[in-house]
Structure formats: C-alpha cells, structure tokens
Amino acid sequence: MDPLLVAALCGLVIPLTVAVTAVLIARYALDGTDSKDRARVLTALAEVVRALRGKR
C-alpha cells in the first residue's frame, strides 16, 4: 500500500475514532446521572479527550 495513502487514512481514522469514543463515553456516563452532576461529568470527559489527543 502506498505510504501517502496510509498516512492520509491514519489522519482520518484516528480523529474519527477519538470522536466516536468520546460520544460513547459521554452517553454511558450521562445515562444514570442526575442533572446536577452532568456538568462535572462532562468536564471530566473533556479532560479525558484532551489527554487522548495529547493536548495535556
């Protein structure tokens, strides 16, 4: 396989995977929480996503 094609696919697949993972984690985390705790859960999820992306 062409290395340029592999690089392009990785550039598309990795962010898509991180985004889907974040949505699924948010869905499962918010499923049983009270409305007063949702902001805290979403803040923690944002920190996890930043860590996965290497921004922290």
C-alpha positions as CSV (number, residue, x, y, z in Angstrom):
1,M,0.0,0.0,0.0
2,D,1.2,3.5,-0.8
3,P,2.7,5.3,2.3
4,L,0.9,8.5,1.4
5,L,-2.4,6.7,1.4
6,V,-1.7,5.1,4.7
7,A,-0.8,8.5,6.2
8,A,-4.0,10.0,4.9
9,L,-6.1,7.2,6.2
10,C,-4.5,7.4,9.6
11,G,-5.1,11.1,9.6
12,L,-8.8,10.5,9.1
13,V,-9.3,7.3,11.2
14,I,-7.6,8.4,14.4
15,P,-9.6,11.6,15.0
16,L,-12.8,9.8,14.0
17,T,-12.1,7.0,16.5
18,V,-11.4,9.5,19.3
19,A,-14.6,11.4,18.5
20,V,-16.7,8.2,18.5
21,T,-15.1,7.1,21.7
22,A,-15.9,10.5,23.3
23,V,-19.5,10.3,22.3
24,L,-19.9,6.7,23.6
25,I,-18.2,7.6,26.9
26,A,-20.5,10.6,27.3
27,R,-23.6,8.6,26.5
28,Y,-22.8,5.9,29.0
29,A,-21.5,8.4,31.7
30,L,-24.6,10.6,31.4
31,D,-27.1,7.7,31.3
32,G,-27.6,7.4,35.1
33,T,-26.5,10.8,36.4
34,D,-28.7,13.4,37.9
35,S,-28.9,16.8,36.2
36,K,-26.8,18.4,38.9
37,D,-23.9,16.1,38.2
38,R,-23.8,16.4,34.4
39,A,-21.6,19.4,34.2
40,R,-18.9,17.7,36.4
41,V,-19.2,14.5,34.2
42,L,-18.8,16.5,31.0
43,T,-15.8,18.4,32.4
44,A,-14.1,15.1,33.3
45,L,-14.9,13.7,29.9
46,A,-13.3,16.8,28.3
47,E,-10.1,16.2,30.3
48,V,-10.0,12.6,29.1
49,V,-10.5,13.6,25.5
50,R,-7.7,16.2,25.8
51,A,-5.4,13.5,27.3
52,L,-6.2,11.1,24.4
53,R,-5.4,13.8,21.9
54,G,-2.2,14.6,23.6
55,K,-3.1,18.2,24.5
56,R,-2.4,17.6,28.2
